[in-house]
Amino acid sequence: MSYFFDFHTEVFETAEQRRFVVENKSRDQRQTMIEHLVFRYPKFDEIVHNLAKFHNPVEGGHAQCGYAGGLMGDSRSGKTAILSALSKMPEHKPVHLADGTIHYPMAYIPGRADMNRADLVGEIFEATEATSVPRLTREAAKKLGAWRVQMSGVKLLVVDDAHFIFQSRRDMREGVLDILKNLLDRRLCNILLVGMDDIDSGLMQFVQLYRRGHFPAQRIDAFDESVTAKVDYNGFLKVVSKMLPFEMESRLEQQGYFGAFLEQTGGLRGATMDIVIDAGCYALDDRATHVSGRHLYQACFKRAKPRQKSIPFEGLN
């Protein structure tokens, strides 16, 4: 099962390029382009590179195993897009072997608060596309989890929303972490814990796992009110505008929009893209030439909280 998607990363710099897309792509194709739009800004590619080096530190060498690392940031900060980019790297794609088996260099598992050791191992089996998942008793889970990772060629195990693990009951939390520690102790793979910043403090309470590399981590920060961040956010919006498949450039970076975006999203890239994607779909459905303030307002309006006094982009065109 794949949790990731193919990106739309093309930037339309000229009116001719935008017109070509509108004339030659169906509305369904343009909707997909909007929904899968990812701007690989410099920090994005830097983080992907660093995560890849955590897994494969030497070009032409072999995968490093036995360490736990992290990718952390607020919810909707853009972590999923980075994981998707990481999964698309050649060294992380499934490998079909001559004997008919498949190796999965990178396996992805969604974490959750009610996950126990058997659930975790079951997710490993599903992530490596096992034809069936065995009945997992407490005693068998550790052994079968390690066996499946080894037999499936997993070298990077990604546990998303890992902060939920540290919010679970103590017995469940310790069971899951014990399975992960066993994989590292046996040097079968590296483990990447992905989620909120409290993973770091939570993991420090489980020193046996934390000390497997002392948890090197990449962090995604939101744009804020600083001058540098404003310039970066403005540049982010400008490039995203040029990637939208419309006849005219949407100019999301224009004066008046910046504060509205920051108010609605807190400067989080993923949250910003949630608004842009919805607004893009509203504009496409309207058969509009570009995304306007009205479409951005609609995207914010559907997210309005009860008794919210004002809605970003109200009155902007």
Stockholm file with secondary structure:
# STOCKHOLM 1.0

chainA/1-317         MSYFFDFHTEVFETAEQRRFVVENKSRDQRQTMIEHLVFRYPKFDEIVHNLAKFHNPVEGGHAQCGYAGGLMGDSRSGKTAILSALSKMPEHKPVHLADGTIHYPMAYIPGRADMNRADLVGEIFEATEATSVPRLTREAAKKLGAWRVQMSGVKLLVVDDAHFIFQSRRDMREGVLDILKNLLDRRLCNILLVGMDDIDSGLMQFVQLYRRGHFPAQRIDAFDESVTAKVDYNGFLKVVSKMLPFEMESRLEQQGYFGAFLEQTGGLRGATMDIVIDAGCYALDDRATHVSGRHLYQACFKRAKPRQKSIPFEGLN
#=GR chainA/1-317 SS CCCCCCCBCCCCCSHHHHHHHHHHSCHHHHHHHHHTBCCCCHHHHHHHHHHHHHHCCSTTSCCCCSCEEEEEECTTSSHHHHHHHHHTSGGGSCEECTTSCEECSEEEEECCTTCCHHHHHHHHHHHTTCSCCCCCCHHHHHHHHHHHHHHTTCCEEEEETGGGGGGSCHHHHHHHHHHHHHHHHTTCCEEEEEECTHHHHHHHTSHHHHTTTTCCEEEECCCCSSHHHHHHHHHHHHHHHHHSCSSSCCCTTSTTHHHHHHHHHTTCHHHHHHHHHHHHHHHHHTTCSSCCHHHHHHHHHTTCCTTCCCCTTTTCC
#=GC SS_cons         CCCCCCCBCCCCCSHHHHHHHHHHSCHHHHHHHHHTBCCCCHHHHHHHHHHHHHHCCSTTSCCCCSCEEEEEECTTSSHHHHHHHHHTSGGGSCEECTTSCEECSEEEEECCTTCCHHHHHHHHHHHTTCSCCCCCCHHHHHHHHHHHHHHTTCCEEEEETGGGGGGSCHHHHHHHHHHHHHHHHTTCCEEEEEECTHHHHHHHTSHHHHTTTTCCEEEECCCCSSHHHHHHHHHHHHHHHHHSCSSSCCCTTSTTHHHHHHHHHTTCHHHHHHHHHHHHHHHHHTTCSSCCHHHHHHHHHTTCCTTCCCCTTTTCC
//
